Amino acid sequence: MPPKIKVLVVDDEPIVCAGISRALQRHGYEVETTLDGGNALERVRQQPYDVILVDIMMPRMNGLELLGRLREHQNDARMLVITGLGAARHAVEAFRVGAFDFITKPFTSDELLSTTMRAASRPAERCASLPAPPAPRTYRLGTHSWVRLVEGGHALVGIQECFQQTAGRLVSIDLPNEGDELVQGELVARARGEGGGVFTVWCPISGRVVEANLGLGQRPGLANTDPYGEGWLVRVFPACFEAEAELLIPPAE
């Protein structure tokens, strides 16, 4: 029997810790909780965890500071950030300090389970070692999504190899409509895996949707087989590309 996935939840609200713990334990995860960042650091010094969920807004030590300090002790754990609505910039900053993904309060059990499942998957252990996108001038939001400037002052947005490997084979992708306004760090698409998981794709830049890749309606698997090419999600007219690109991982040399 394979060992259970060990999860540490760090949130200063006891009711949130209890709810996450119940939801994950019902699906076989081994869960510990703590209300304090300092106590979380003590725990990771004593034992390894596979996944660590961290609330971004906590007293004494906020989630961003805690993420950085946790990385010093457990660089291989996948960190999930819990944010409130309207905290997109905090989430983007969390990707910069090594977060694997984030979820926004209030979240459903399905959202929690799908995000944790991706973080706990075997491919997630290899995400940090995946090569940079092969296409030039490609900026990245953590190991999650990518953006690349193209002709006409537009930009293409898509998912990274890490995302599609950890989500598994995608069977449907819900995309925004032409003319919709996107915000960096907020939802750009929802993808459903063949195992039933529903995964949120976070947008790497802000802008207006010029075109959605309708070909994904008939062939969603293109996002798996060609994520940096024909599997792109949307073409956008960026609102402030240069400023927002400063928050992303720059193209490889």
N, C-alpha and C positions, 0 to 999 in steps of 0.2 A: 504494500500500500504506500503510495507516494506521501512524503511529508506534507503537512498542512502549510499553506502560505501564512506567514506571520505578518500581521498588520499592527502598526502603532497609530493611534488616533490622538492628535493634540489639538484640543479646543477648550476654551475657557468656559463654555456653556455645558453643564452636566447633561442637560436634556439632549443636546446634539451628540455628545459622546455616546450616550445610552442608545439613541436611535441608530447611529451608524453601527455600533457594536452588534445590536440585535439583527440588523439586516444582513450584515456580513457573516455572522456566526451561523445563521440559518442556511447559508450556502457553503459551509465547510471551512471558512477562514478562522484562523486563530487570532483573536483580537485582544489587544491591551489598550487602555485609554489613560490619558493624563490631562489635567487642566492647566498645566504649567510648562513653559518652554524649558526652564532649568531642569525640571524633573525628566523631561524628554531626553535632554542631553545625557543625564546620568544613565538612563536606560540604554541608550544606544552605545554607551561605553561598555556596558556589561554584556550585551547580546546583539546579534544581528537581526534585522528585520528585512522582509522582502519589499514591503510597501509602507510608506509613512504618509498619513494625511495630516496636513497642517492648516489651521485657520490663519488667514492673513492678518486679521485684526485681533490682537490679544494684548493685554496690559503687560508692562515690564519688558517683555521681549516680543516684538511683532513677528509675524510669520516669515517675512523676508529675511530678517536677521537670523532667525532660527534655521531657515533653510541653508544659509551659508555656513553656519556652525555645524549643522548636521552633516554637511558634505565633508567636513574635516574628519569625521569619524566613520561614516558609512557612505562611501562614494558610490557603491553599487546598488544602494536601495533606490527604488523609484519613488519620487516625492510627488504627492498630489496636493494641490493647494485648494482650500475652501475659501471662496470669496462671497461678498454680498453683491446684490444687484448694483450696477453702476460702477463697479470697481474694475473695469476692464484694464485700465492702465496698470493697476497693481498686479493683475494677472500676467500682463506682458512682461513686467519687471521680474515676476517670478520665473518665467521661462529663461530670462537672462542669467539667473543664479542657479539654474539646474532643475527646475520643476519639470516633471514628465507631462503633467496635464493639470487641469483645474476644473472644479465644478462650482456652480453658483447656488447660493441659498436663495429661496428654498428649492431643494432638489428632491426628485422622486427616488424611490428605491431602485427603479430600473436605471436611472441615470448614475446613481452611485455604483451599482453592480457592474454596469457596462464599463465605466471608467476604471474601476478597480480591476476588472477582468483583463483589460488591456495592459494595465501596469504590471499585473501578476503573471502575464503570459511569458512563456519561454523566449519568444523573439525579443521581448522588451529588454532582456538581459544583454542583448547584443546591439541595441540601438546606438549606444555611444560609440561603437566601433564601426558603424556603417560609413561608407565613403560619402563625401559631399555630393550634392546633385551634379550630374554630368553637364547640364546646360550652364553656360556662362552667365554671369551677372544675376545669379539667383540668391536672394536673401531668404533667411529662414526664421520662423517663429519656433524656437526650441527645436524639437524633433517632430513637430506637429504639421505645420503647413509651410508653403513657400510662396514667394512672389518674384516675378521677373518682368522688367520693363521690356516692352515690345514696340513695334511701329505705331505711329499715330499718337504717341504720348499715352498709350494705354499700358496696362499691366495685366499679366496672367497670374491667376492664383490657383494653387492646387495643394494636394496632400503629399507629405513626404513618404519615403519608403518605410520609415519606422512606423508611421501611422497605419499604413495598409497592411504591413506584416502583423502588427499586433491586433488589428481589428479582424483579420482573417478575410476570406473572400466576401466581397461586398455584393449584395444582391439588389440594392436600390440606393439612390442618392437623391435627396430633395434639395433643389437649388433655388436661389432667389430669382426674382423676375427682373427683366430689363427695366432699368430706372430706379430700382431699389437702392437705398443708401446703406452702405456697409460701414461699420466702425471697427477700428483695430482692436483686437482682443474680444470681440463679440462674435456671435454666430454668423457663419457664412453658408453652412450646409449641414444636413444631418444624413448620416450614412447608416444603413442597416446591414449587418453581417448575416451570413447564412446560419449562424448559431442563434440568431434572434436578438443579439445585442444592437442597441441603437447608440451611435456615437456622434457627438457634436464635433464639428470642424470649426476651429476658431480662426477668425480672419487676420491675416498678417498686416493689412493696411486698411485705411479708410478710403472710401470713394463710392462713385455711382456705378452700378452694374450696366455695362454696355451690351454684354452678351453672356448668356449661360450656355454651357456645353450640352446641348440637347442630345448629342450622341450618347451621353451617359444614361439616358432614359432607356435606350434599347440595349446598351452594352456597358452596364456599370462596372464590369470587371476590368475595363480599361484603366480605371483608377488603381487597380492592383498591378496590371501587367505593364503599364506605361505611365506611371504617375507624373513624370516630368515632361511628357510629350502629349499624346492624344488624350490622356486621362485628366487634362486640366479641368478645373471646375468652372471658373468665371473669368471674363475679361472685364476690367474695371477702368474707369477714368479716375486716377488717384487724386485725393484731396490735398495731400501734403506729403508726397512721397519722401523727399529728402529728410524732413524732420522725423518722420516715423521710422524710416530705415535705420536711424541711429539706435533704435531700440531692438533691432533684429540682428541675427548673426550674419555678418557680411559674407559676400561670395568668397570661395576658396581662391587662393592665389593661383 
